[in-house]
Amino acid sequence: MNFIKNNLANAITLGNLFSGCVGAVHLVTGDYQTTAVCIILSLILDFFDGFVARALKSNSNLGVQLDSLADMVSFGVIPGLAMFKMLEPFGSEISGFHLPFEISYLGFLITLFSCLRLAIFNLDEEQKYYFKGLNTPSNTILIFGLYYAFRHEEIYVHLVNNSILMLILTVLSSWLLISPIKMIAMKFKSMKLQDNYPKIALLIGAIVILILFKTVGIPLVIIYYILISLIFQKQLK
C-alpha cells in the first residue's frame, strides 16, 4: 500500500511523458488532431501529479526531476516541432535570401529555451505563487494553438505564411520562457478575494475569449494571459 501511495504521483507523471511522446510522433506524421488530444491529456496529468503528491504527502526530489523531464517532451519538444512544421515550407529562404541551412531547424530554439526554463524553475525557490517567465505548458498552448488554428480553421494565414514574422515569434517565445516577467499562477496563498483578483480576471477573460473565438481563441488566451500578468505585476508575489 505504501509503495502505491509513494509512487502514484510518479506514475501519473510518466503518463504525461508517454502522452507527450505519442503526441510528438503524431505531429511528425502530420496528425495534428491526435497531438492536440495528447497535449490536453498531458496538461491534465501535469496538474494531477502535483495535486496527488500533495494530497498523499508523497512529494520527493525524484518527483520534481521526473516532472521536469516529462514536461520537457510534452511542453518542450512538441512546441519546437510545431514551429518546425510551420517554418518547414520556407526551406532555406527568408524574404528572397537563401541561407546555407533550412530555417525550420530554428523552431527548436523553443525546445532549447524550454529546457533552460525548466532547469531554472527547479533551482528557483521564489516561484511558489507566481511564475517568472512564461511557463512551458502556456507556451505550448500558444505555439501549438497557433498551428492547430492554422491547420484546422485556416486562420492566421498572413502570420504563418510570413517567414520573418514566424522567426520573430520563435525568438519572442524563447525569450518569454526565461524572461523576468512575473506571470500569474493558479496557486492560492489565501482565499481572500482581494488576493486573487489577477486569477479571477485571467479565468473570466479566458472563458470569454474561448466562447467568442473558439479554436481561433486558443493562442489569444495566452496573449491575454501575458497582458493581464503585466497589468498585475505588483500584486504577484
C-alpha positions as CSV (number, residue, x, y, z in Angstrom):
1,M,0.0,0.0,0.0
2,N,2.9,2.4,0.9
3,F,4.5,1.6,-2.5
4,I,1.4,2.7,-4.4
5,K,1.0,5.8,-2.2
6,N,4.6,6.8,-2.7
7,N,4.7,6.2,-6.4
8,L,1.2,7.1,-7.7
9,A,2.2,10.7,-8.4
10,N,5.3,9.5,-10.3
11,A,3.2,7.1,-12.3
12,I,0.9,10.0,-13.3
13,T,4.0,12.0,-14.3
14,L,5.2,9.1,-16.5
15,G,1.7,9.1,-18.1
16,N,2.3,12.7,-19.0
17,L,5.7,11.7,-20.6
18,F,4.1,8.9,-22.5
19,S,1.3,11.2,-23.8
20,G,3.9,13.7,-24.9
21,C,5.9,11.0,-26.8
22,V,2.8,9.9,-28.6
23,G,1.8,13.5,-29.4
24,A,5.3,14.2,-30.8
25,V,5.2,11.1,-33.1
26,H,1.7,12.1,-34.5
27,L,2.9,15.7,-35.0
28,V,5.8,14.5,-37.1
29,T,3.5,12.4,-39.2
30,G,1.1,15.3,-39.7
31,D,-1.7,14.1,-37.4
32,Y,-2.1,17.4,-35.5
33,Q,-5.5,16.4,-34.1
34,T,-4.2,13.4,-32.2
35,T,-1.3,15.6,-31.0
36,A,-3.9,18.1,-29.7
37,V,-5.6,15.3,-27.7
38,C,-2.2,14.2,-26.3
39,I,-1.4,17.8,-25.2
40,I,-4.7,18.1,-23.4
41,L,-4.1,14.7,-21.7
42,S,-0.6,15.9,-20.7
43,L,-1.9,19.1,-19.3
44,I,-4.4,17.2,-17.1
45,L,-1.8,14.7,-15.9
46,D,0.7,17.5,-15.2
47,F,-1.9,19.1,-13.0
48,F,-2.9,16.0,-11.2
49,D,0.6,14.6,-10.4
50,G,1.3,17.6,-8.2
51,F,-2.2,17.5,-6.7
52,V,-1.9,13.8,-5.9
53,A,1.6,14.2,-4.4
54,R,0.4,16.9,-2.1
55,A,-2.7,15.1,-1.1
56,L,-0.8,11.9,-0.3
57,K,2.2,13.8,1.1
58,S,4.5,11.9,-1.2
59,N,6.4,14.8,-2.5
60,S,10.0,13.9,-3.4
61,N,13.1,15.1,-5.2
62,L,12.6,12.2,-7.6
63,G,9.1,13.5,-8.4
64,V,10.4,17.0,-9.1
65,Q,13.0,15.7,-11.6
66,L,10.5,13.4,-13.3
67,D,8.1,16.2,-13.7
68,S,10.6,18.4,-15.5
69,L,11.8,15.5,-17.7
70,A,8.2,14.7,-18.7
71,D,7.4,18.4,-19.3
72,M,10.5,18.7,-21.5
73,V,8.9,16.3,-24.0
74,S,5.2,17.3,-23.7
75,F,5.8,21.1,-23.4
76,G,9.3,21.4,-24.9
77,V,9.7,19.1,-27.8
78,I,6.2,19.4,-29.1
79,P,6.1,23.2,-29.4
80,G,9.5,23.1,-31.0
81,L,8.2,20.5,-33.5
82,A,5.1,22.6,-34.2
83,M,7.3,25.6,-35.0
84,F,9.5,23.4,-37.1
85,K,6.4,22.3,-39.1
86,M,5.3,25.9,-39.6
87,L,8.7,27.0,-40.8
88,E,9.3,23.9,-43.0
89,P,7.6,25.3,-46.2
90,F,10.1,28.2,-46.3
91,G,13.1,25.9,-46.9
92,S,16.3,27.9,-46.6
93,E,14.8,31.2,-47.9
94,I,14.0,34.3,-45.9
95,S,12.4,37.2,-47.9
96,G,14.4,36.2,-51.0
97,F,17.7,35.5,-49.2
98,H,19.0,31.9,-49.3
99,L,20.6,30.6,-46.2
100,P,23.0,27.6,-46.0
101,F,20.5,25.7,-43.8
102,E,16.8,25.0,-43.5
103,I,15.3,27.7,-41.3
104,S,12.8,25.2,-39.9
105,Y,15.5,24.0,-37.5
106,L,15.4,27.3,-35.8
107,G,12.0,26.3,-34.5
108,F,13.9,24.1,-32.0
109,L,15.1,27.2,-30.2
110,I,11.8,26.9,-28.4
111,T,12.8,23.4,-27.3
112,L,16.2,24.6,-26.1
113,F,14.8,27.5,-24.1
114,S,12.0,25.3,-22.7
115,C,14.8,23.1,-21.3
116,L,16.6,26.1,-19.9
117,R,13.4,27.4,-18.3
118,L,12.6,24.1,-16.6
119,A,16.2,23.9,-15.2
120,I,15.9,27.5,-13.9
121,F,12.5,26.7,-12.4
122,N,13.8,23.7,-10.4
123,L,16.5,25.9,-8.9
124,D,14.4,29.0,-8.2
125,E,12.7,29.0,-4.8
126,E,10.8,32.2,-5.4
127,Q,8.2,30.9,-7.8
128,K,5.8,29.4,-5.3
129,Y,2.7,31.6,-6.0
130,Y,3.7,33.0,-9.4
131,F,5.8,32.1,-12.4
132,K,8.9,34.0,-13.5
133,G,8.6,33.9,-17.3
134,L,6.0,32.1,-19.4
135,N,5.6,28.5,-18.2
136,T,6.2,25.7,-20.7
137,P,2.5,24.5,-20.8
138,S,1.3,28.0,-21.7
139,N,4.0,28.4,-24.3
140,T,2.9,25.1,-25.8
141,I,-0.7,26.2,-26.0
142,L,0.4,29.4,-27.7
143,I,2.6,27.8,-30.3
144,F,0.6,24.6,-31.0
145,G,-2.7,26.5,-30.7
146,L,-1.5,28.8,-33.5
147,Y,-0.5,25.7,-35.6
148,Y,-3.8,24.0,-34.8
149,A,-5.9,27.0,-35.7
150,F,-4.0,27.5,-38.9
151,R,-4.4,23.8,-40.0
152,H,-7.9,23.3,-38.7
153,E,-9.6,26.7,-39.5
154,E,-7.1,28.1,-42.0
155,I,-6.8,31.2,-39.7
156,Y,-3.6,33.2,-39.0
157,V,-2.6,32.6,-42.6
158,H,-0.9,36.0,-43.0
159,L,1.2,35.3,-39.9
160,V,2.1,31.7,-40.6
161,N,3.0,32.4,-44.3
162,N,5.4,35.1,-43.4
163,S,8.9,33.7,-42.5
164,I,10.1,36.9,-40.8
165,L,7.1,37.1,-38.5
166,M,7.4,33.4,-37.7
167,L,11.1,33.8,-36.8
168,I,10.2,36.8,-34.6
169,L,7.6,34.7,-32.9
170,T,10.1,32.0,-32.3
171,V,12.6,34.4,-30.7
172,L,9.9,36.1,-28.7
173,S,8.5,32.8,-27.4
174,S,12.0,31.6,-26.5
175,W,12.7,34.9,-24.6
176,L,9.4,34.8,-22.8
177,L,10.3,31.4,-21.3
178,I,13.3,32.8,-19.4
179,S,12.1,36.4,-19.1
180,P,12.0,38.1,-15.6
181,I,8.3,39.0,-16.1
182,K,6.1,37.7,-13.4
183,M,3.2,35.5,-14.6
184,I,0.0,34.5,-12.8
185,A,0.0,31.0,-11.4
186,M,-3.3,29.3,-10.3
187,K,-1.9,28.7,-6.8
188,F,-3.7,30.2,-3.9
189,K,-1.8,31.8,-1.0
190,S,-5.1,32.7,0.7
191,M,-8.8,32.6,-0.2
192,K,-9.3,36.4,0.3
193,L,-11.0,37.9,-2.8
194,Q,-8.5,40.8,-3.0
195,D,-5.6,38.5,-3.1
196,N,-7.0,36.6,-6.1
197,Y,-8.1,39.4,-8.5
198,P,-5.4,38.5,-11.1
199,K,-6.5,34.8,-11.1
200,I,-10.2,35.8,-11.4
201,A,-9.5,38.3,-14.2
202,L,-7.5,35.6,-16.0
203,L,-10.1,32.9,-15.6
204,I,-13.1,35.1,-16.7
205,G,-11.2,36.6,-19.6
206,A,-10.0,33.2,-20.9
207,I,-13.5,31.8,-20.8
208,V,-14.9,34.8,-22.7
209,I,-12.2,34.6,-25.4
210,L,-12.8,30.9,-25.9
211,I,-16.6,31.4,-26.1
212,L,-16.3,34.2,-28.6
213,F,-13.5,32.8,-30.8
214,K,-13.4,29.0,-30.1
215,T,-10.5,27.3,-31.8
216,V,-9.1,30.6,-33.0
217,G,-9.0,31.9,-29.5
218,I,-6.6,29.3,-28.1
219,P,-3.4,31.3,-28.8
220,L,-5.3,34.5,-27.9
221,V,-5.9,33.2,-24.4
222,I,-2.1,33.1,-23.8
223,I,-1.6,36.5,-25.2
224,Y,-4.3,37.7,-22.8
225,Y,-2.6,35.8,-20.0
226,I,0.7,37.6,-20.7
227,L,-1.1,41.0,-20.9
228,I,-3.1,40.5,-17.7
229,S,0.1,39.3,-15.9
230,L,1.8,42.6,-16.9
231,I,-1.1,44.6,-15.6
232,F,-1.0,42.9,-12.2
233,Q,2.8,42.7,-11.9
234,K,2.9,44.5,-8.5
235,Q,0.3,42.1,-7.0
236,L,2.2,39.0,-7.9
237,K,4.4,37.9,-5.0
